[in-house]
Amino acid sequence: MNPPHSTFSKKIKPNLSMAQIINMSMGFLGIQMAFGLQNGNASRILANFGADVHELSWFWLVAPITGLIVQPIIGHMGDNTWSPLGRRKPYFLIGAVLCAIGLVMLPNAASATQMLAANVLLMAVIFLAMMDASINVAMEPFRALVGDMLPKHQATIGFSVQTILIGIGAVIGSDLPNWLTKLGVSNAAPKGFVADNVIYSFYIGAAVLIISIVYTMMTTKEYSPEEFAAFEGGKPIVKNESKFSDIFKDFRNAPSQMKKLGIVQFFSWFALFTMWVFTTSALATHHFGLSPEDTHSVEFNKAGDLTGSLFGSYNFYAIFFAFALTPIAKFIGKKQTHALALACGGLGLISMYFIKDINSLWISMVGLGFAWASILAMPYAMLIDSIPQKKMGVYMGIFNFFIVIPQIINGIFGGPIVSSVFGKQAIDYIVVGGICMLIGAVVTMIFVKSEDETPKEIEEEIKQVHF
């Protein structure tokens, strides 16, 4: 679908319709379905392959390390790419194909190991790295595409739509193994292998990822260099020789608002990483009463299914909170909305310690749903005004530093802390994650700058919320 015709003399981007915003973000549904499958099942898969609880966070380092390297590079390359496919779309396609291969291979690492006579955990980490790198290749351009295609007053609704699609994809991905179990697919894992319900879920995720990315590519036409030049005030396009070293210069020159939001992101994503890595172990030991060494029993795999179900729940709640973000921000402001959401998420994580009935853990997920919806939208909506258009991709990639660095730190120290300090009782570390999210809420209120918005801009965003 082509963007509406623009009058270059006005030097402003035209508003996009809700259908166009959905089309350009549809690929995020498939990406987040893959991400949801990984988040809900990676620790379980690695445990099935023999990883101990104190090793899990080390294996999860693969994701943030690949993000740290890949996203700024892809953003930089996207800013300087003008191909027949477009500016960002070539990276969607490459990332989707490679990620789909990783989805198929990760749960089958044991079989691949037998064929290649390799170490099963090593093979699993290789396939996990392949998935993570590919997800980052596909994900970063979608963030930049919002900045490319939308006028700034539509940024909040643009990122909110992405959050809604992310939520839908994550609900499906997180709950898919549990749904297949209810349909009669086995959730028992033979020692050294992965349960069938997980394997088939990853196959389905690979198919949905490819279909959703291709849909976005077919229905969205990116602006040309000449159109971007008009939006920048009609300045002639200057062909500069771009170097990767420019990424470091851009990092040094990052806007102050990005740095302040980066502090908030640090605490938010430290908490999220804690939840993703250790929830299965926390549920198995704290709620099911299992030994930390039990990683193969039916009860352990029930804890794994419950983790996926809970992760699906908070993503489900995030869908509805995503609709509410713009109206809430209208009344209390963007930074206040984000601080409130983080506070709810922190309390949700902490409450998991006190809620012993697994049927009541959905209460914890409500707060996390609010936090997740805001984390995926509000920091970017607050940031976008301070980013120059020609650097949209690289700055979105650099902003990812503040997401992956806390995960790397947590990945290095989280496992040993759970093992040595908390006696392998992962639920205690989940509480630490909740406290970190509360700190993020406080930092938001104290340090992040409020962006003034005119009533007209807010009204435009509210109108766009209604389909």
Disulfide bonds with the S-S distance in Angstrom:
none
